[in-house]
Amino acid sequence: MSSSKAGLLPVLCFLIILTTFINSTESASCCMRYSKRPLRCRQLLGYTIQNITGSCDINAVIFHLPGRYVCADPLEDWTKRGMKCLE
C-alpha cells in the first residue's frame, strides 16, 4: 500500500508542474492591449480572433505579420478593413 502512495507522489508533482506551465503559456499568448497604429493590407499574412476567456481579458483580432503579431480592437474601422482585405 505504501509503494502505491509513493508512486502517486511523482505523478501528482508532474501534473501540478504541467498545469502551471499550461496556464502561464496561455496567458502569455493573450492580447492585453490594442495597437493604436493601423496596418497596411500588404503587410498582413492572416489573423485570428481572441475572445474573452479565463486568461484573456479583452476581445481582439490578432493580425499575423512577418515575424510578429499585432493585437487590434475588433470595433475599429481599420481592423475591419484589415480582416476584409484578407478574405
mmCIF file as gemmi writes it, N, C-alpha and C atoms, coordinates in Angstrom:
data_model
loop_
_atom_site.group_PDB
_atom_site.id
_atom_site.type_symbol
_atom_site.label_atom_id
_atom_site.label_alt_id
_atom_site.label_comp_id
_atom_site.label_asym_id
_atom_site.label_entity_id
_atom_site.label_seq_id
_atom_site.pdbx_PDB_ins_code
_atom_site.Cartn_x
_atom_site.Cartn_y
_atom_site.Cartn_z
_atom_site.occupancy
_atom_site.B_iso_or_equiv
_atom_site.pdbx_formal_charge
_atom_site.auth_seq_id
_atom_site.auth_asym_id
_atom_site.pdbx_PDB_model_num
ATOM 1 N N . MET Axp A 1 ? 0.814 -1.191 0 1 0 ? 1 A 1
ATOM 2 C CA . MET Axp A 1 ? 0 0 0 1 0 ? 1 A 1
ATOM 3 C C . MET Axp A 1 ? 0.858 1.255 0 1 0 ? 1 A 1
ATOM 4 N N . SER Axp A 2 ? 1.936 1.269 0.784 1 0 ? 2 A 1
ATOM 5 C CA . SER Axp A 2 ? 2.787 2.456 0.823 1 0 ? 2 A 1
ATOM 6 C C . SER Axp A 2 ? 3.539 2.642 -0.491 1 0 ? 2 A 1
ATOM 7 N N . SER Axp A 3 ? 3.82 1.556 -1.22 1 0 ? 3 A 1
ATOM 8 C CA . SER Axp A 3 ? 4.501 1.693 -2.506 1 0 ? 3 A 1
ATOM 9 C C . SER Axp A 3 ? 3.592 2.345 -3.548 1 0 ? 3 A 1
ATOM 10 N N . SER Axp A 4 ? 2.281 2.103 -3.488 1 0 ? 4 A 1
ATOM 11 C CA . SER Axp A 4 ? 1.369 2.748 -4.431 1 0 ? 4 A 1
ATOM 12 C C . SER Axp A 4 ? 1.234 4.238 -4.121 1 0 ? 4 A 1
ATOM 13 N N . LYS Axp A 5 ? 1.292 4.6 -2.837 1 0 ? 5 A 1
ATOM 14 C CA . LYS Axp A 5 ? 1.264 6.011 -2.459 1 0 ? 5 A 1
ATOM 15 C C . LYS Axp A 5 ? 2.543 6.708 -2.895 1 0 ? 5 A 1
ATOM 16 N N . ALA Axp A 6 ? 3.658 6.023 -2.78 1 0 ? 6 A 1
ATOM 17 C CA . ALA Axp A 6 ? 4.939 6.601 -3.187 1 0 ? 6 A 1
ATOM 18 C C . ALA Axp A 6 ? 4.97 6.804 -4.703 1 0 ? 6 A 1
ATOM 19 N N . GLY Axp A 7 ? 4.301 5.966 -5.442 1 0 ? 7 A 1
ATOM 20 C CA . GLY Axp A 7 ? 4.237 6.116 -6.896 1 0 ? 7 A 1
ATOM 21 C C . GLY Axp A 7 ? 3.326 7.254 -7.327 1 0 ? 7 A 1
ATOM 22 N N . LEU Axp A 8 ? 2.366 7.585 -6.493 1 0 ? 8 A 1
ATOM 23 C CA . LEU Axp A 8 ? 1.443 8.676 -6.813 1 0 ? 8 A 1
ATOM 24 C C . LEU Axp A 8 ? 2.079 10.054 -6.645 1 0 ? 8 A 1
ATOM 25 N N . LEU Axp A 9 ? 3.007 10.18 -5.736 1 0 ? 9 A 1
ATOM 26 C CA . LEU Axp A 9 ? 3.625 11.475 -5.47 1 0 ? 9 A 1
ATOM 27 C C . LEU Axp A 9 ? 4.303 12.068 -6.711 1 0 ? 9 A 1
ATOM 28 N N . PRO Axp A 10 ? 5.143 11.327 -7.43 1 0 ? 10 A 1
ATOM 29 C CA . PRO Axp A 10 ? 5.744 11.907 -8.646 1 0 ? 10 A 1
ATOM 30 C C . PRO Axp A 10 ? 4.697 12.273 -9.705 1 0 ? 10 A 1
ATOM 31 N N . VAL Axp A 11 ? 3.655 11.481 -9.824 1 0 ? 11 A 1
ATOM 32 C CA . VAL Axp A 11 ? 2.606 11.762 -10.797 1 0 ? 11 A 1
ATOM 33 C C . VAL Axp A 11 ? 1.885 13.063 -10.43 1 0 ? 11 A 1
ATOM 34 N N . LEU Axp A 12 ? 1.562 13.234 -9.161 1 0 ? 12 A 1
ATOM 35 C CA . LEU Axp A 12 ? 0.906 14.463 -8.72 1 0 ? 12 A 1
ATOM 36 C C . LEU Axp A 12 ? 1.807 15.677 -8.934 1 0 ? 12 A 1
ATOM 37 N N . CYS Axp A 13 ? 3.086 15.543 -8.623 1 0 ? 13 A 1
ATOM 38 C CA . CYS Axp A 13 ? 4.028 16.65 -8.847 1 0 ? 13 A 1
ATOM 39 C C . CYS Axp A 13 ? 4.092 17.008 -10.332 1 0 ? 13 A 1
ATOM 40 N N . PHE Axp A 14 ? 4.14 16.015 -11.189 1 0 ? 14 A 1
ATOM 41 C CA . PHE Axp A 14 ? 4.182 16.254 -12.631 1 0 ? 14 A 1
ATOM 42 C C . PHE Axp A 14 ? 2.928 16.988 -13.091 1 0 ? 14 A 1
ATOM 43 N N . LEU Axp A 15 ? 1.755 16.581 -12.621 1 0 ? 15 A 1
ATOM 44 C CA . LEU Axp A 15 ? 0.509 17.229 -13.014 1 0 ? 15 A 1
ATOM 45 C C . LEU Axp A 15 ? 0.454 18.678 -12.546 1 0 ? 15 A 1
ATOM 46 N N . ILE Axp A 16 ? 0.944 18.957 -11.367 1 0 ? 16 A 1
ATOM 47 C CA . ILE Axp A 16 ? 0.972 20.332 -10.854 1 0 ? 16 A 1
ATOM 48 C C . ILE Axp A 16 ? 1.885 21.197 -11.71 1 0 ? 16 A 1
ATOM 49 N N . ILE Axp A 17 ? 3.058 20.693 -12.038 1 0 ? 17 A 1
ATOM 50 C CA . ILE Axp A 17 ? 4.005 21.442 -12.872 1 0 ? 17 A 1
ATOM 51 C C . ILE Axp A 17 ? 3.425 21.658 -14.263 1 0 ? 17 A 1
ATOM 52 N N . LEU Axp A 18 ? 2.814 20.639 -14.841 1 0 ? 18 A 1
ATOM 53 C CA . LEU Axp A 18 ? 2.219 20.743 -16.166 1 0 ? 18 A 1
ATOM 54 C C . LEU Axp A 18 ? 1.094 21.771 -16.184 1 0 ? 18 A 1
ATOM 55 N N . THR Axp A 19 ? 0.241 21.755 -15.185 1 0 ? 19 A 1
ATOM 56 C CA . THR Axp A 19 ? -0.865 22.717 -15.098 1 0 ? 19 A 1
ATOM 57 C C . THR Axp A 19 ? -0.337 24.137 -14.981 1 0 ? 19 A 1
ATOM 58 N N . THR Axp A 20 ? 0.679 24.346 -14.195 1 0 ? 20 A 1
ATOM 59 C CA . THR Axp A 20 ? 1.278 25.671 -14.04 1 0 ? 20 A 1
ATOM 60 C C . THR Axp A 20 ? 1.861 26.151 -15.361 1 0 ? 20 A 1
ATOM 61 N N . PHE Axp A 21 ? 2.56 25.279 -16.07 1 0 ? 21 A 1
ATOM 62 C CA . PHE Axp A 21 ? 3.161 25.639 -17.348 1 0 ? 21 A 1
ATOM 63 C C . PHE Axp A 21 ? 2.093 25.992 -18.379 1 0 ? 21 A 1
ATOM 64 N N . ILE Axp A 22 ? 1.036 25.215 -18.463 1 0 ? 22 A 1
ATOM 65 C CA . ILE Axp A 22 ? -0.031 25.474 -19.43 1 0 ? 22 A 1
ATOM 66 C C . ILE Axp A 22 ? -0.698 26.81 -19.14 1 0 ? 22 A 1
ATOM 67 N N . ASN Axp A 23 ? -0.989 27.096 -17.888 1 0 ? 23 A 1
ATOM 68 C CA . ASN Axp A 23 ? -1.626 28.366 -17.539 1 0 ? 23 A 1
ATOM 69 C C . ASN Axp A 23 ? -0.725 29.551 -17.844 1 0 ? 23 A 1
ATOM 70 N N . SER Axp A 24 ? 0.579 29.424 -17.611 1 0 ? 24 A 1
ATOM 71 C CA . SER Axp A 24 ? 1.475 30.547 -17.86 1 0 ? 24 A 1
ATOM 72 C C . SER Axp A 24 ? 1.659 30.795 -19.351 1 0 ? 24 A 1
ATOM 73 N N . THR Axp A 25 ? 1.7 29.752 -20.169 1 0 ? 25 A 1
ATOM 74 C CA . THR Axp A 25 ? 1.853 29.957 -21.607 1 0 ? 25 A 1
ATOM 75 C C . THR Axp A 25 ? 0.562 30.462 -22.226 1 0 ? 25 A 1
ATOM 76 N N . GLU Axp A 26 ? -0.564 30.059 -21.662 1 0 ? 26 A 1
ATOM 77 C CA . GLU Axp A 26 ? -1.837 30.529 -22.193 1 0 ? 26 A 1
ATOM 78 C C . GLU Axp A 26 ? -1.98 32.028 -21.984 1 0 ? 26 A 1
ATOM 79 N N . SER Axp A 27 ? -1.626 32.522 -20.81 1 0 ? 27 A 1
ATOM 80 C CA . SER Axp A 27 ? -1.75 33.955 -20.554 1 0 ? 27 A 1
ATOM 81 C C . SER Axp A 27 ? -0.729 34.752 -21.363 1 0 ? 27 A 1
ATOM 82 N N . ALA Axp A 28 ? 0.415 34.152 -21.676 1 0 ? 28 A 1
ATOM 83 C CA . ALA Axp A 28 ? 1.423 34.857 -22.464 1 0 ? 28 A 1
ATOM 84 C C . ALA Axp A 28 ? 0.981 35.033 -23.907 1 0 ? 28 A 1
ATOM 85 N N . SER Axp A 29 ? 0.055 34.209 -24.371 1 0 ? 29 A 1
ATOM 86 C CA . SER Axp A 29 ? -0.373 34.307 -25.758 1 0 ? 29 A 1
ATOM 87 C C . SER Axp A 29 ? -1.597 35.199 -25.925 1 0 ? 29 A 1
ATOM 88 N N . CYS Axp A 30 ? -2.039 35.847 -24.878 1 0 ? 30 A 1
ATOM 89 C CA . CYS Axp A 30 ? -3.207 36.724 -24.938 1 0 ? 30 A 1
ATOM 90 C C . CYS Axp A 30 ? -2.806 38.166 -25.231 1 0 ? 30 A 1
ATOM 91 N N . CYS Axp A 31 ? -3.665 38.833 -25.972 1 0 ? 31 A 1
ATOM 92 C CA . CYS Axp A 31 ? -3.511 40.278 -26.146 1 0 ? 31 A 1
ATOM 93 C C . CYS Axp A 31 ? -3.964 40.957 -24.862 1 0 ? 31 A 1
ATOM 94 N N . MET Axp A 32 ? -3.169 41.871 -24.384 1 0 ? 32 A 1
ATOM 95 C CA . MET Axp A 32 ? -3.521 42.61 -23.173 1 0 ? 32 A 1
ATOM 96 C C . MET Axp A 32 ? -3.885 44.06 -23.491 1 0 ? 32 A 1
ATOM 97 N N . ARG Axp A 33 ? -3.492 44.516 -24.681 1 0 ? 33 A 1
ATOM 98 C CA . ARG Axp A 33 ? -3.828 45.874 -25.114 1 0 ? 33 A 1
ATOM 99 C C . ARG Axp A 33 ? -3.813 45.906 -26.634 1 0 ? 33 A 1
ATOM 100 N N . TYR Axp A 34 ? -4.399 46.96 -27.176 1 0 ? 34 A 1
ATOM 101 C CA . TYR Axp A 34 ? -4.514 47.095 -28.626 1 0 ? 34 A 1
ATOM 102 C C . TYR Axp A 34 ? -3.425 47.994 -29.194 1 0 ? 34 A 1
ATOM 103 N N . SER Axp A 35 ? -3.042 47.709 -30.417 1 0 ? 35 A 1
ATOM 104 C CA . SER Axp A 35 ? -2.165 48.606 -31.154 1 0 ? 35 A 1
ATOM 105 C C . SER Axp A 35 ? -2.982 49.818 -31.593 1 0 ? 35 A 1
ATOM 106 N N . LYS Axp A 36 ? -2.368 50.965 -31.573 1 0 ? 36 A 1
ATOM 107 C CA . LYS Axp A 36 ? -3.066 52.182 -31.988 1 0 ? 36 A 1
ATOM 108 C C . LYS Axp A 36 ? -2.779 52.524 -33.443 1 0 ? 36 A 1
ATOM 109 N N . ARG Axp A 37 ? -1.792 51.854 -34.019 1 0 ? 37 A 1
ATOM 110 C CA . ARG Axp A 37 ? -1.348 52.169 -35.375 1 0 ? 37 A 1
ATOM 111 C C . ARG Axp A 37 ? -1.996 51.243 -36.402 1 0 ? 37 A 1
ATOM 112 N N . PRO Axp A 38 ? -2.724 51.794 -37.365 1 0 ? 38 A 1
ATOM 113 C CA . PRO Axp A 38 ? -3.31 50.953 -38.418 1 0 ? 38 A 1
ATOM 114 C C . PRO Axp A 38 ? -2.231 50.245 -39.236 1 0 ? 38 A 1
ATOM 115 N N . LEU Axp A 39 ? -2.587 49.087 -39.761 1 0 ? 39 A 1
ATOM 116 C CA . LEU Axp A 39 ? -1.657 48.283 -40.555 1 0 ? 39 A 1
ATOM 117 C C . LEU Axp A 39 ? -2.035 48.344 -42.029 1 0 ? 39 A 1
ATOM 118 N N . ARG Axp A 40 ? -1.036 48.2 -42.88 1 0 ? 40 A 1
ATOM 119 C CA . ARG Axp A 40 ? -1.287 48.148 -44.323 1 0 ? 40 A 1
ATOM 120 C C . ARG Axp A 40 ? -1.696 46.731 -44.716 1 0 ? 40 A 1
ATOM 121 N N . CYS Axp A 41 ? -2.564 46.651 -45.662 1 0 ? 41 A 1
ATOM 122 C CA . CYS Axp A 41 ? -3.082 45.362 -46.125 1 0 ? 41 A 1
ATOM 123 C C . CYS Axp A 41 ? -1.957 44.455 -46.625 1 0 ? 41 A 1
ATOM 124 N N . ARG Axp A 42 ? -1.003 45.014 -47.317 1 0 ? 42 A 1
ATOM 125 C CA . ARG Axp A 42 ? 0.061 44.181 -47.904 1 0 ? 42 A 1
ATOM 126 C C . ARG Axp A 42 ? 0.991 43.57 -46.852 1 0 ? 42 A 1
ATOM 127 N N . GLN Axp A 43 ? 0.96 44.082 -45.626 1 0 ? 43 A 1
ATOM 128 C CA . GLN Axp A 43 ? 1.775 43.528 -44.538 1 0 ? 43 A 1
ATOM 129 C C . GLN Axp A 43 ? 1.156 42.268 -43.95 1 0 ? 43 A 1
ATOM 130 N N . LEU Axp A 44 ? -0.15 42.114 -44.063 1 0 ? 44 A 1
ATOM 131 C CA . LEU Axp A 44 ? -0.893 41.09 -43.339 1 0 ? 44 A 1
ATOM 132 C C . LEU Axp A 44 ? -0.779 39.71 -43.978 1 0 ? 44 A 1
ATOM 133 N N . LEU Axp A 45 ? -0.509 38.715 -43.138 1 0 ? 45 A 1
ATOM 134 C CA . LEU Axp A 45 ? -0.447 37.329 -43.596 1 0 ? 45 A 1
ATOM 135 C C . LEU Axp A 45 ? -1.693 36.551 -43.212 1 0 ? 45 A 1
ATOM 136 N N . GLY Axp A 46 ? -2.366 36.994 -42.161 1 0 ? 46 A 1
ATOM 137 C CA . GLY Axp A 46 ? -3.564 36.315 -41.668 1 0 ? 46 A 1
ATOM 138 C C . GLY Axp A 46 ? -3.989 36.938 -40.355 1 0 ? 46 A 1
ATOM 139 N N . TYR Axp A 47 ? -5.006 36.343 -39.744 1 0 ? 47 A 1
ATOM 140 C CA . TYR Axp A 47 ? -5.437 36.828 -38.437 1 0 ? 47 A 1
ATOM 141 C C . TYR Axp A 47 ? -6.144 35.717 -37.68 1 0 ? 47 A 1
ATOM 142 N N . THR Axp A 48 ? -6.222 35.873 -36.375 1 0 ? 48 A 1
ATOM 143 C CA . THR Axp A 48 ? -7.017 35.004 -35.517 1 0 ? 48 A 1
ATOM 144 C C . THR Axp A 48 ? -7.85 35.889 -34.607 1 0 ? 48 A 1
ATOM 145 N N . ILE Axp A 49 ? -8.932 35.328 -34.107 1 0 ? 49 A 1
ATOM 146 C CA . ILE Axp A 49 ? -9.831 36.046 -33.218 1 0 ? 49 A 1
ATOM 147 C C . ILE Axp A 49 ? -9.563 35.581 -31.786 1 0 ? 49 A 1
ATOM 148 N N . GLN Axp A 50 ? -9.413 36.528 -30.89 1 0 ? 50 A 1
ATOM 149 C CA . GLN Axp A 50 ? -9.281 36.226 -29.46 1 0 ? 50 A 1
ATOM 150 C C . GLN Axp A 50 ? -10.561 36.663 -28.772 1 0 ? 50 A 1
ATOM 151 N N . ASN Axp A 51 ? -11.191 35.74 -28.074 1 0 ? 51 A 1
ATOM 152 C CA . ASN Axp A 51 ? -12.379 36.055 -27.287 1 0 ? 51 A 1
ATOM 153 C C . ASN Axp A 51 ? -12.006 36.112 -25.812 1 0 ? 51 A 1
ATOM 154 N N . ILE Axp A 52 ? -12.822 36.778 -25.046 1 0 ? 52 A 1
ATOM 155 C CA . ILE Axp A 52 ? -12.583 36.841 -23.602 1 0 ? 52 A 1
ATOM 156 C C . ILE Axp A 52 ? -12.743 35.437 -23.039 1 0 ? 52 A 1
ATOM 157 N N . THR Axp A 53 ? -11.696 34.956 -22.385 1 0 ? 53 A 1
ATOM 158 C CA . THR Axp A 53 ? -11.727 33.651 -21.712 1 0 ? 53 A 1
ATOM 159 C C . THR Axp A 53 ? -11.167 33.842 -20.311 1 0 ? 53 A 1
ATOM 160 N N . GLY Axp A 54 ? -10.888 32.753 -19.64 1 0 ? 54 A 1
ATOM 161 C CA . GLY Axp A 54 ? -10.37 32.836 -18.279 1 0 ? 54 A 1
ATOM 162 C C . GLY Axp A 54 ? -9.089 33.629 -18.15 1 0 ? 54 A 1
ATOM 163 N N . SER Axp A 55 ? -8.206 33.526 -19.131 1 0 ? 55 A 1
ATOM 164 C CA . SER Axp A 55 ? -6.922 34.218 -19.007 1 0 ? 55 A 1
ATOM 165 C C . SER Axp A 55 ? -6.761 35.382 -19.985 1 0 ? 55 A 1
ATOM 166 N N . CYS Axp A 56 ? -7.676 35.528 -20.922 1 0 ? 56 A 1
ATOM 167 C CA . CYS Axp A 56 ? -7.624 36.641 -21.878 1 0 ? 56 A 1
ATOM 168 C C . CYS Axp A 56 ? -8.72 37.638 -21.52 1 0 ? 56 A 1
ATOM 169 N N . ASP Axp A 57 ? -8.326 38.857 -21.197 1 0 ? 57 A 1
ATOM 170 C CA . ASP Axp A 57 ? -9.266 39.837 -20.656 1 0 ? 57 A 1
ATOM 171 C C . ASP Axp A 57 ? -9.974 40.69 -21.702 1 0 ? 57 A 1
ATOM 172 N N . ILE Axp A 58 ? -9.529 40.658 -22.945 1 0 ? 58 A 1
ATOM 173 C CA . ILE Axp A 58 ? -10.145 41.511 -23.969 1 0 ? 58 A 1
ATOM 174 C C . ILE Axp A 58 ? -10.428 40.714 -25.233 1 0 ? 58 A 1
ATOM 175 N N . ASN Axp A 59 ? -11.436 41.143 -25.974 1 0 ? 59 A 1
ATOM 176 C CA . ASN Axp A 59 ? -11.667 40.624 -27.32 1 0 ? 59 A 1
ATOM 177 C C . ASN Axp A 59 ? -10.667 41.318 -28.231 1 0 ? 59 A 1
ATOM 178 N N . ALA Axp A 60 ? -10.096 40.583 -29.164 1 0 ? 60 A 1
ATOM 179 C CA . ALA Axp A 60 ? -9.1 41.182 -30.054 1 0 ? 60 A 1
ATOM 180 C C . ALA Axp A 60 ? -9.025 40.408 -31.36 1 0 ? 60 A 1
ATOM 181 N N . VAL Axp A 61 ? -8.529 41.099 -32.37 1 0 ? 61 A 1
ATOM 182 C CA . VAL Axp A 61 ? -8.137 40.467 -33.621 1 0 ? 61 A 1
ATOM 183 C C . VAL Axp A 61 ? -6.621 40.478 -33.617 1 0 ? 61 A 1
ATOM 184 N N . ILE Axp A 62 ? -6.023 39.313 -33.767 1 0 ? 62 A 1
ATOM 185 C CA . ILE Axp A 62 ? -4.566 39.199 -33.755 1 0 ? 62 A 1
ATOM 186 C C . ILE Axp A 62 ? -4.106 39.057 -35.198 1 0 ? 62 A 1
ATOM 187 N N . PHE Axp A 63 ? -3.525 40.122 -35.727 1 0 ? 63 A 1
ATOM 188 C CA . PHE Axp A 63 ? -3.025 40.093 -37.097 1 0 ? 63 A 1
ATOM 189 C C . PHE Axp A 63 ? -1.648 39.435 -37.129 1 0 ? 63 A 1
ATOM 190 N N . HIS Axp A 64 ? -1.446 38.573 -38.11 1 0 ? 64 A 1
ATOM 191 C CA . HIS Axp A 64 ? -0.177 37.885 -38.299 1 0 ? 64 A 1
ATOM 192 C C . HIS Axp A 64 ? 0.619 38.66 -39.339 1 0 ? 64 A 1
ATOM 193 N N . LEU Axp A 65 ? 1.806 39.088 -38.952 1 0 ? 65 A 1
ATOM 194 C CA . LEU Axp A 65 ? 2.719 39.789 -39.843 1 0 ? 65 A 1
ATOM 195 C C . LEU Axp A 65 ? 4.02 38.995 -39.887 1 0 ? 65 A 1
ATOM 196 N N . PRO Axp A 66 ? 4.878 39.243 -40.848 1 0 ? 66 A 1
ATOM 197 C CA . PRO Axp A 66 ? 6.155 38.515 -40.875 1 0 ? 66 A 1
ATOM 198 C C . PRO Axp A 66 ? 6.944 38.747 -39.576 1 0 ? 66 A 1
ATOM 199 N N . GLY Axp A 67 ? 7.124 37.694 -38.811 1 0 ? 67 A 1
ATOM 200 C CA . GLY Axp A 67 ? 7.937 37.747 -37.598 1 0 ? 67 A 1
ATOM 201 C C . GLY Axp A 67 ? 7.28 38.324 -36.363 1 0 ? 67 A 1
ATOM 202 N N . ARG Axp A 68 ? 5.999 38.686 -36.424 1 0 ? 68 A 1
ATOM 203 C CA . ARG Axp A 68 ? 5.362 39.242 -35.231 1 0 ? 68 A 1
ATOM 204 C C . ARG Axp A 68 ? 3.84 39.182 -35.344 1 0 ? 68 A 1
ATOM 205 N N . TYR Axp A 69 ? 3.197 39.518 -34.237 1 0 ? 69 A 1
ATOM 206 C CA . TYR Axp A 69 ? 1.749 39.576 -34.155 1 0 ? 69 A 1
ATOM 207 C C . TYR Axp A 69 ? 1.353 40.947 -33.62 1 0 ? 69 A 1
ATOM 208 N N . VAL Axp A 70 ? 0.206 41.45 -34.079 1 0 ? 70 A 1
ATOM 209 C CA . VAL Axp A 70 ? -0.286 42.748 -33.631 1 0 ? 70 A 1
ATOM 210 C C . VAL Axp A 70 ? -1.736 42.575 -33.183 1 0 ? 70 A 1
ATOM 211 N N . CYS Axp A 71 ? -2.025 43.076 -31.99 1 0 ? 71 A 1
ATOM 212 C CA . CYS Axp A 71 ? -3.367 42.994 -31.429 1 0 ? 71 A 1
ATOM 213 C C . CYS Axp A 71 ? -4.161 44.233 -31.817 1 0 ? 71 A 1
ATOM 214 N N . ALA Axp A 72 ? -5.39 44.031 -32.296 1 0 ? 72 A 1
ATOM 215 C CA . ALA Axp A 72 ? -6.215 45.143 -32.749 1 0 ? 72 A 1
ATOM 216 C C . ALA Axp A 72 ? -7.603 45.06 -32.128 1 0 ? 72 A 1
ATOM 217 N N . ASP Axp A 73 ? -8.191 46.223 -31.922 1 0 ? 73 A 1
ATOM 218 C CA . ASP Axp A 73 ? -9.549 46.324 -31.397 1 0 ? 73 A 1
ATOM 219 C C . ASP Axp A 73 ? -10.524 45.909 -32.492 1 0 ? 73 A 1
ATOM 220 N N . PRO Axp A 74 ? -11.346 44.895 -32.259 1 0 ? 74 A 1
ATOM 221 C CA . PRO Axp A 74 ? -12.265 44.434 -33.305 1 0 ? 74 A 1
ATOM 222 C C . PRO Axp A 74 ? -13.326 45.463 -33.69 1 0 ? 74 A 1
ATOM 223 N N . LEU Axp A 75 ? -13.514 46.499 -32.891 1 0 ? 75 A 1
ATOM 224 C CA . LEU Axp A 75 ? -14.516 47.521 -33.195 1 0 ? 75 A 1
ATOM 225 C C . LEU Axp A 75 ? -13.976 48.663 -34.051 1 0 ? 75 A 1
ATOM 226 N N . GLU Axp A 76 ? -12.658 48.737 -34.21 1 0 ? 76 A 1
ATOM 227 C CA . GLU Axp A 76 ? -12.042 49.807 -35.002 1 0 ? 76 A 1
ATOM 228 C C . GLU Axp A 76 ? -12.247 49.563 -36.504 1 0 ? 76 A 1
ATOM 229 N N . ASP Axp A 77 ? -12.454 50.65 -37.244 1 0 ? 77 A 1
ATOM 230 C CA . ASP Axp A 77 ? -12.642 50.537 -38.692 1 0 ? 77 A 1
ATOM 231 C C . ASP Axp A 77 ? -11.423 49.951 -39.393 1 0 ? 77 A 1
ATOM 232 N N . TRP Axp A 78 ? -10.208 50.347 -38.968 1 0 ? 78 A 1
ATOM 233 C CA . TRP Axp A 78 ? -9.014 49.839 -39.641 1 0 ? 78 A 1
ATOM 234 C C . TRP Axp A 78 ? -8.844 48.341 -39.414 1 0 ? 78 A 1
ATOM 235 N N . THR Axp A 79 ? -9.326 47.841 -38.261 1 0 ? 79 A 1
ATOM 236 C CA . THR Axp A 79 ? -9.273 46.398 -38 1 0 ? 79 A 1
ATOM 237 C C . THR Axp A 79 ? -10.213 45.666 -38.96 1 0 ? 79 A 1
ATOM 238 N N . LYS Axp A 80 ? -11.409 46.194 -39.113 1 0 ? 80 A 1
ATOM 239 C CA . LYS Axp A 80 ? -12.387 45.573 -40.015 1 0 ? 80 A 1
ATOM 240 C C . LYS Axp A 80 ? -11.886 45.582 -41.455 1 0 ? 80 A 1
ATOM 241 N N . ARG Axp A 81 ? -11.232 46.679 -41.851 1 0 ? 81 A 1
ATOM 242 C CA . ARG Axp A 81 ? -10.669 46.743 -43.213 1 0 ? 81 A 1
ATOM 243 C C . ARG Axp A 81 ? -9.575 45.693 -43.393 1 0 ? 81 A 1
ATOM 244 N N . GLY Axp A 82 ? -8.729 45.52 -42.381 1 0 ? 82 A 1
ATOM 245 C CA . GLY Axp A 82 ? -7.665 44.525 -42.464 1 0 ? 82 A 1
ATOM 246 C C . GLY Axp A 82 ? -8.211 43.112 -42.591 1 0 ? 82 A 1
ATOM 247 N N . MET Axp A 83 ? -9.244 42.807 -41.829 1 0 ? 83 A 1
ATOM 248 C CA . MET Axp A 83 ? -9.874 41.485 -41.91 1 0 ? 83 A 1
ATOM 249 C C . MET Axp A 83 ? -10.498 41.269 -43.291 1 0 ? 83 A 1
ATOM 250 N N . LYS Axp A 84 ? -11.159 42.299 -43.791 1 0 ? 84 A 1
ATOM 251 C CA . LYS Axp A 84 ? -11.795 42.182 -45.116 1 0 ? 84 A 1
ATOM 252 C C . LYS Axp A 84 ? -10.748 42.01 -46.205 1 0 ? 84 A 1
ATOM 253 N N . CYS Axp A 85 ? -9.628 42.672 -46.05 1 0 ? 85 A 1
ATOM 254 C CA . CYS Axp A 85 ? -8.529 42.576 -47.019 1 0 ? 85 A 1
ATOM 255 C C . CYS Axp A 85 ? -8.034 41.129 -47.144 1 0 ? 85 A 1
ATOM 256 N N . LEU Axp A 86 ? -8.043 40.402 -46.037 1 0 ? 86 A 1
ATOM 257 C CA . LEU Axp A 86 ? -7.533 39.039 -46.026 1 0 ? 86 A 1
ATOM 258 C C . LEU Axp A 86 ? -8.56 37.998 -46.495 1 0 ? 86 A 1
ATOM 259 N N . GLU Axp A 87 ? -9.798 38.404 -46.602 1 0 ? 87 A 1
ATOM 260 C CA . GLU Axp A 87 ? -10.845 37.433 -47.016 1 0 ? 87 A 1
ATOM 261 C C . GLU Axp A 87 ? -10.928 37.297 -48.511 1 0 ? 87 A 1
